Each structure stands twice: as C-alpha cells, then as structure tokens.
Amino acid sequence: MKDGKLNILVTDDETAIRHFLKATLSVYDHVVTEADCGLKTIELLAKKHPDLLILDLGLPDMDGVEVIREIREWSSLPIIVLSVRNREEDKIAALDAGADDYLTKPFGVGELLARIRGVMRRSFSEMMAGIYQTGNLEMDVSRRQVTINGSEIQLTPTEFDILKTLFQKPGKVFTHYQIIDKVWNSHLGDESRLLRVNISNLRHKIEPDPNRPTYIKTDLGVGYRLNDNPEDAPANSF
C-alpha cells in the first residue's frame, strides 16, 4: 500500500461483478487484479502480493471458505468476503476460517469502501504490550489493568483475556469459536455458556448501561466485537 492506494485482488466467478468492482475501486486509485476461481486466486496471491483480497464464496473449482483456510496457512492478508450467502452459518464459517469481514450482495459502494478502510486499519494494529483505548475504556496489557473513566475496575483473569481478545482488533467481529479458542484454548462447545456468562459480567463492570451496551456489541448468532467508535459514551458511576 502506498499513499492509501491499495493493490486489491478481486475473486468472483461473475465477470460483471469483477468488472464493476474494478471500475469502482479504480476511481479511488486502487489497483485491481481479477481472478475467477480459487486456484487462480492462490496463484496470484503468491505472485502479486496484494494488500487485500475481496472474495466470493461460490467459486467453480473450490468453495471460498476452503480458499480462506488455505491462505491462512501461510498468509495474514486481509480478506473481505462478498457473497450472496446471507445465512448466519455461512458468515460464521467464513469468519472462523479467517476472513476479516463479510458483506452480502447486493451491497452499497459506500459500505464496501467503509469495510475496506476498517479492515486495513485493523490489519496495522497488531496488539503488543502497551495501552489501548476506545472511548473511556482503557486497557494496559503489560500491567493487566483496565480503567473506565480513569477509575480502575477489577476483572477476573478470564474476563481480562476476553476483553484483551476483543481489543486485538476493535470493530472486528470475533465468533464464539474464535474467542473460546483464544481464551480457553479449547475447541469444545462446553465453554459457550461460560462465554455468555463472562460477557454479561464484563458488561456489568464496564458498561454505563449493561442492557444497552456501548463497548461490547453482539452480532446475533455470530459473536462479539469491541466498539471502535463509541460516541460520547456516558460515564459510569462508582
């Protein structure tokens, strides 16, 4: 990426969609390469090293979710899925495989551009020991300290690890599976109830109104995300 201009690989088996995306993104000075199948996508990724992949799931040679899994074995390239599939299970499968965002067709150009900006912003914010903040919520990773409006709150180790996971990429949806895998290092389903309980406890500690969360947002049936732009979050009282 140079001066905000991206090299974008667009993979879709529909020529009209590819040409539309290329024409649209070129207006914003992005350079677009096209692919019409999974194998060509992987080949072009190795040759072109693009900044971003926009990927359809219904490809003629392999499913897009499998393409994502193969890419994630060797690359952290940002991936936005653009698909007609709108079922929760399809979105969960793509995100669990490693997609960074998921947009359903038909889509608005403005929303696509916003998703691209968000994904690229998050791709450059790998979490290290330091202080991270969104709104009035602040996390000091090295000191394992969390404050809201400047006042320290006490979290359990599990609550801290869940919040730390969400802080890794504010604005990104983490599926239940991804959070459980990071926090409990488990692929079992038994932790799903524990996750819900811990999220509820976290909200009661950090949210101005736990019933109308400002910071930890729910994507129904999919997972949770940390709000990266809480506008004028009201202060908690202690």
N, C-alpha and C positions, 0 to 999 in steps of 0.2 A: 504494500500500500504506500502511495506517495501523495502528499497533499490532499488526503481524503479521497483520492481516486482509487477504486478497487479493481483488481482483476477477478472477475466473477465467472465461475463455471456454472452454466445452467443446463440441467439434465431433465429432459421431458421427451416423451415419445411423440408428442403432438408438435408438428412443425410450426403451426400457427402460434402456439403458446411461446415457443422458443423465440420466434421472430418478434413477437410482441414484447417480450421481456428484454431482448437485445435492443430494440428500438427505444424502449422506455428508459432503460438504465443508461444507455449511451447519451441520452440528453443530459444526464448528470455527470458526464465524463468518465463513467465506469467502462472498463474494457470487458466485453463479454465473449466467452468461448462457449460453443454449444456441443452437447452430447445427446444422443438419442437412446442410449442403453447403459446398463450397469458396467459392463466390461470396458466400454469406451471411456466412461467416467473415471474409472480407476486408472486406466492408461494415461488419460490427460492430466490427472492429479499428479502422477509421477513425473510427467514431462513439463507441465506448465507451472506447477506450484502456485495455484491461485490463492487469493486471500479469503474466498468464500465460495461455498457450494450451495446452490439452490436446487433442490432435488425433488422430483416427483416420485411417488411410491410405485405406481403401476407401470413398470418397465417391461419390455417384451422378453428380456432374457433372464432377469432375476428381480426379486422383489426389492423395493427400495430399502426396506429395513435391513435386509441382508447386506446391501451395499454399505449402509452406515456401519454395520458391525465390522465388515472387512476394513473399512477406512480407519475405524477406531483402534484397530490392532497396531497401527503404525503412525497415525496422524491425529492431531488435535484441531485440525482445520474446522472453523465454524461452519455449521450445516443448518440451513433452514429448509424444512420440508414444506413443499407447496403441493397440496393434493386435494382431490375431490372427496377423499375418505374423511368423513366427519364424525365417526364413532369414537367414543372415549377410548375404547380398547386399541384402536389404531394409533391414536395420539400417544397413549401410554407406551405402546410397543416401540414407536419411533424415538420417543424421549429416553426410554430405558436403554435403547440400543446406542444412544449417544448423540442424537440430534439436539441442537441448541434451541430451536424454536419450531413451531408448527403453525402453518397458515393454511386455511381451507379455501378452495376455489368455490365460487368466484371470489375475487379479492379486489380491494381498492389499492391503487398505486400508492397513495399516501400511507396506508397501513404497511404495505410491503417495505417502503423506504424507512419507516419508523422501526420496523423489525430489524432491518439491516443495520441501522445505526445502533440499536440496542445490543444486538449480537456482537458487533465489532467492538463496542465499548466494553462489554463484559469479557471479551477474549483477551483484552490487555490488562485485566485486573486480577491476575492470579494472586491468591491470598498468601501472604507471608506474615511472620511475626511483626506486629505493628498495631496501629489503632485504626479502626474502621467505623464509619458513621453513616447513618441515614436518618434524616430528621433530628429528633432529640435523643435517638438511641445510639449509644456508642459502645464499641467492644474493643478492649485491649487484649489482644490474643496472648502476648507473652506473659502478662500478669493475670490472665484468666479473670478479668474484671469487666463487668457490664454496668453501665450507668444509664439512667434515663433522666433527662433534665439536669444532669450534673450530679445526681444522687445515686450512689451505688446500690444495686439490688443483688440479692443472694440467689444464685441459681445452683441447682444440683449439677453434678458432672454431666449427666445425660442431657439436661436442659441446655447447658452451655454448648455441648457438642452439636445439638440440633441447630441452635442459633448460629454457631460457627459455620456449619454446613450451608445454611441459607445465606450467610454473609459472603460466602465464597464468590457468588455471582448474583448480586441483588437484581431483582427483576426477572430472573430465570426461574421457571417452574421446575422444582425438584419433585420427581414422582415419589410415591410412598416407598417403592422398592429402592430407589437411589438413596433416600435418607436412611432407611433401615440398614442398607449395605454399609454406609459410611459410619453410622453411629454404633450399630450393634455388630457389624461385620458378619452379618447373617443373611442368608437367602431364604429363610423360613418365613412363614406368614404369621407366626405367633406374636411377632413384635408390632403388628399393625394396631392392635388395641393399645399397646404401650405408647406407640407414637401419638395416637389421638389424645391420650391422657396427658402426655408431656406437652403437647402443643397447647392444650387447654390450660395447663398450669403456667406455661410460659406467657400466654396471653393475659392471664390474671396478674402477672407480675410486671409486664411491660406496657400493656395497652391502656390508654385512657378509658376506653370502654371495651371490655373483652367481648361483648356481644356484637360490637361493630368494629372489628379490628382495623387499626391504622397501619400496623407494621407487618404482621404475618397474615398474608392473604391466602385464601383457599381456592384452588381450582377444582371444582366438584368432581369427584371420581378420579382425579388425576394426582394431585399432590398439593404442595405449598410453595409459596415464593415470598421473599422479603421485598417489601415495597421499596423501590429505589427512589421514589419521589413523593414522600408523604408531605402534602402541602399543609403547612401551618397546623401540624398535629397539636391538639390541645395538651396542656401539661397534666401530668399525673399529680395527685395529692398524696403526701406521705404523712 
